[in-house]
Amino acid sequence: MAASGKVKKEEKYPPPKRFQVADIQASREATAVKPEVVSRMVNKAKNPVLVTGKYLLKEPKLVEVAVKFNEKGIPIIATGGSSKPLIEKGVKPESVVFSLHQITQYMLDPEWKGFNGQPYDVVVYLGFTPYYLSRMLSALKHFSKITTIAIDEFFQPHARFSFTNLTKHKELHYEMLSKVVEGLEERK
Amino acid sequence: MVFELKEGIFVLDDLRNVSIKIGKVIEEEEEWTEPLGPTPKPGILELRNWDRKLMERYEPFYGPMQDYCNLCTMGPCDLSMNKKGACGIDLRTSKARLVAIACCIGAAAHTAHARHLLNHIIEEYGEDLPIDLGSDVNLEAPNIRLICGIRPKTIGDLRAALDWAESEIVKVLHSTHIGNEEDYTDYESKAMHVGMADHVGMEVADIAQMVAYNLPKAEPDTPLVDTGFGVVDRTKPVIVVVGHNVMYARPVADYLEEKGLIDDFEIAGLCCTAHDMTRYNAKAKIFGPIYYQLRVIRAGLPDIVISDEQCIRADLLSACKAMGIPLIATSDAACRGLPNRNDDPVDEIIKDILSGKTPGVFLDDGEKLAEVAVKVAQEIFKRKQKKELFLTDEELKEEVEKCTQCMNCVFTCPHNLRIDQGMKAGQEGDFSKLAALEEVCIACGKCEQSCPKDIRIINVIMKTGYQSLVSKTGKTRVGRGPIQDTEIRNVGQPIVFGQIPGVIAAVGCVNYPDVMQDLRDILEEFLRRRYIVVTSGCHAMDIGMLKDEEGQTLYEKYPGNFDAGCLVNTGSCVSNSHIAGAVIKIANIFAMRPLRGNYEEIADYTLNRVGAVGFSWGPYSHKAASIATGFNRLGVPVVVGPHGTKYRRAYIGKPWKTENWWVYDIKSRQKVNIEPAPDVLIAAVETKEEAIVQLARLCIRPNDTTQGRQIKLTHYIELSQKYLGAMPDDWHIYVRSEADLPLRMKDKLLKTLEEEYGWKIDWDKKKIVGGPIRHFDAGFNPTIVESVYEKYTRK
């Protein structure tokens, strides 16, 4: 899945430039992926979840995207106060009060059954402060088997899969988010 | 016949070849009725079990910054996915080692600072200078009493505490050498050990300077001093002190006073030296914290800069040089490549500086330093031409025009600030986007290093954001030092029982995730709700810059007492020891728990009873890591801003692991399952909204009375509804009986407990009859330490 979904040069996506040039990496760096691949991975997951953060308080477009995820049956763990705009749009997040730091600690424990009774296998991240998310993705990369997907505007090298760096291409980022949503199948 | 023994070597006249050496005369110990506890001057092992107990609940979390280890020549080693390196260490343990190293650095900074001060003060005032912190502080040095089992009465007595701290820091540093620990929990225990030692180092430093330099001693109504970028009168020569050790720059104020010049000059400080200068002489002013260094220097405000140690930019000299500002380095920890001119005559030093022969000097002789600084500042001031700050309008335009929007700056900026967009708008004549960056920019200068066009980005941001910069000028209440015993007597019970919902200790650095105003908003939320808010260091000066619509800072709105709804500024970094000290004093003064060498019992008491939470919204330094880890060992949870994740480690409990949440109840003599309170020892949050709600939750303690729990739950629920838009997910697990429920919501919450959580409610009596983790018992007496349990059940 990763190989076929990998962004190729000819596809004219911006390069997967790190959000911090000094971020030091090792053997495994995120695979830069197209939106269709994100949808496919979420569709095939046993128990996917969308985790939302700070930027939902600043960018209404991100709230719309999260709402659409939820409409397709994907649960949301809202952190950083992102619950407020989501609840206003009728979403009932799985949790509102735990920080991403806490949620990540829970996810690192294979015994954790999630908020809905079974462990999450694919976790999609939306709307986070990049350096904060980076440390969480690093923890999950090194100490868990969870598939992490970052769909923010920054390329996140510690994720398993990430969008490329779209900071300069805000509209493209929004288009890609819309494509992810379009590709999501309704979950039962 | 009475012999008076003194230290020294004595020859006995009638006995040939006999001399007696008396090293130290130990005076008869005035009765200290407190029994000696089990761990005076603990080594690495004595509190290891306590640490392990904490880590069973609050499991260490690691978010590595890099996947390699390259500390030794067998590497570099790829440790990704928790692989082992050439020495056998795995990723988790190597990160724990890094945390221990960071804490060693932080603890060493305060402890070396204390040593410098102490030696200097003993030399100047003698070792018999009594420790007198005023009539309201009889329980002075609570950290030293608790940790070292010493009750220092004179400045000389502080040496024993400092000797212990230095020795422990070296031992822990040794353990970080290749080929020592192999279990991450041992490095964590060592990090906690040096974190604890740090609080001793800080306490020694602050007590020594309070006593010797007559700094305020526990007075709640200390003067308000000017704070912020716009504080100085630019018609006077400006002497700027920067760093953390006021010992060096203090003689400058004395010199100016002696010469009757104090009102003809401006003395303003950057970082904690600023706090301590104002504690020493309230005519001094506070420019701001570390990220004001380049702001102040690039604006050309100083006529001379005097640096000491810690958190000073490593390019201070070149920044000063570029602006023609002479620099005097004073601490051997930061000589800055400057020549040591202590042995040269003052006139010669002044001549060399003013002629430009040297951009600065190293000088730690206080008298010379004062004379040189004042005379040089006077002359530089005379020579200074009136210039626009940062850039002229013409220069601004030229700088902005150079930008090609390559975005290199954006991807080196710690906040990924959209400098490119600001520049583009500026090229089109709109400078508002650039101006807005001033609010979040920490003026670190990384952007300029990455700019291929060498744009002076900081100057551009500060020039365009000048109005915002200069408007952040207000008042800080001078650091008061310790908390009075009487204040503790008044608030001890309401804190332990929960009627005062908590103590929020806002300390640390300025690597904020967003605008500085957030810090004020967070703290004011708790002040309005009558929590006690304590602050120190950079946080304490930043809130002195931020005014509300009425033009008031928090210091002008809220009194400086240690009481509900009050705001206490203890002072500089080393004054953090008084915050830990207040927590310790609660256990002693209110609960009569002995302190002397009795660390584990007091930490256990704190964890279970004292609703105090540390808060560092912009942590960046090693000192912050060490202070926080010391608080954690003492049972005080800490919330940090998102940059705090770069410390790589957190201690986060798992509320769903019910087997981790238990205490021994001394009253019922049973092991009891409890609610997860507090559920975190240290973790980062992303937003101010999240910070506020987390802080409220972490004030909850198992020992809360029903009235206390009701108050704490009311705030927790209200704040969650206000900032997160919903009830907190876990509110119900903190309910032990219907009496814990917020009064105004009681019926509704009872219904929710019945319908959503399956609890049994007796609706006739409006009582909970089934569901809670445990029921409330007025005599509940929790501990997680076996020896404490045995001690109090034996009685």
Chai-1 contact restraints between the chains, C-beta under 6 A:
chainA,res_idxA,chainB,res_idxB,connection_type,confidence,min_distance_angstrom,max_distance_angstrom,comment,restraint_id
A,V21,B,F411,contact,1.0,0.0,6.0,A-B,restraint_1
A,V21,B,T412,contact,1.0,0.0,6.0,A-B,restraint_2
A,I24,B,Q66,contact,1.0,0.0,6.0,A-B,restraint_3
A,A26,B,D67,contact,1.0,0.0,6.0,A-B,restraint_4
A,A26,B,Y68,contact,1.0,0.0,6.0,A-B,restraint_5
A,A26,B,D78,contact,1.0,0.0,6.0,A-B,restraint_6
A,A26,B,S80,contact,1.0,0.0,6.0,A-B,restraint_7
A,S27,B,D78,contact,1.0,0.0,6.0,A-B,restraint_8
A,S27,B,S80,contact,1.0,0.0,6.0,A-B,restraint_9
A,G53,B,E686,contact,1.0,0.0,6.0,A-B,restraint_10
A,K54,B,E686,contact,1.0,0.0,6.0,A-B,restraint_11
A,K54,B,T687,contact,1.0,0.0,6.0,A-B,restraint_12
A,G80,B,E686,contact,1.0,0.0,6.0,A-B,restraint_13
A,G80,B,T687,contact,1.0,0.0,6.0,A-B,restraint_14
A,G80,B,E690,contact,1.0,0.0,6.0,A-B,restraint_15
A,G81,B,T687,contact,1.0,0.0,6.0,A-B,restraint_16
A,G81,B,E689,contact,1.0,0.0,6.0,A-B,restraint_17
A,G81,B,E690,contact,1.0,0.0,6.0,A-B,restraint_18
A,G81,B,Y723,contact,1.0,0.0,6.0,A-B,restraint_19
A,G81,B,L724,contact,1.0,0.0,6.0,A-B,restraint_20
A,S83,B,L724,contact,1.0,0.0,6.0,A-B,restraint_21
A,S83,B,G725,contact,1.0,0.0,6.0,A-B,restraint_22
A,S83,B,A726,contact,1.0,0.0,6.0,A-B,restraint_23
A,K84,B,L724,contact,1.0,0.0,6.0,A-B,restraint_24
A,K84,B,G725,contact,1.0,0.0,6.0,A-B,restraint_25
A,I87,B,G725,contact,1.0,0.0,6.0,A-B,restraint_26
A,I87,B,A726,contact,1.0,0.0,6.0,A-B,restraint_27
A,S95,B,D729,contact,1.0,0.0,6.0,A-B,restraint_28
A,V96,B,L724,contact,1.0,0.0,6.0,A-B,restraint_29
A,V96,B,A726,contact,1.0,0.0,6.0,A-B,restraint_30
A,V97,B,P728,contact,1.0,0.0,6.0,A-B,restraint_31
A,V97,B,D729,contact,1.0,0.0,6.0,A-B,restraint_32
A,S99,B,V685,contact,1.0,0.0,6.0,A-B,restraint_33
A,S99,B,E690,contact,1.0,0.0,6.0,A-B,restraint_34
A,H101,B,A650,contact,1.0,0.0,6.0,A-B,restraint_35
A,H101,B,A683,contact,1.0,0.0,6.0,A-B,restraint_36
A,H101,B,A684,contact,1.0,0.0,6.0,A-B,restraint_37
A,Q102,B,I652,contact,1.0,0.0,6.0,A-B,restraint_38
A,Q105,B,F61,contact,1.0,0.0,6.0,A-B,restraint_39
A,Q105,B,I652,contact,1.0,0.0,6.0,A-B,restraint_40
A,T129,B,P642,contact,1.0,0.0,6.0,A-B,restraint_41
A,T129,B,E686,contact,1.0,0.0,6.0,A-B,restraint_42
A,Y132,B,P642,contact,1.0,0.0,6.0,A-B,restraint_43
A,Y132,B,T645,contact,1.0,0.0,6.0,A-B,restraint_44
A,Y132,B,E686,contact,1.0,0.0,6.0,A-B,restraint_45
A,R135,B,G63,contact,1.0,0.0,6.0,A-B,restraint_46
A,R135,B,T645,contact,1.0,0.0,6.0,A-B,restraint_47
A,S138,B,G63,contact,1.0,0.0,6.0,A-B,restraint_48
A,S138,B,P64,contact,1.0,0.0,6.0,A-B,restraint_49
A,A139,B,G63,contact,1.0,0.0,6.0,A-B,restraint_50
A,H142,B,M81,contact,1.0,0.0,6.0,A-B,restraint_51
A,H142,B,N82,contact,1.0,0.0,6.0,A-B,restraint_52
A,H142,B,L91,contact,1.0,0.0,6.0,A-B,restraint_53
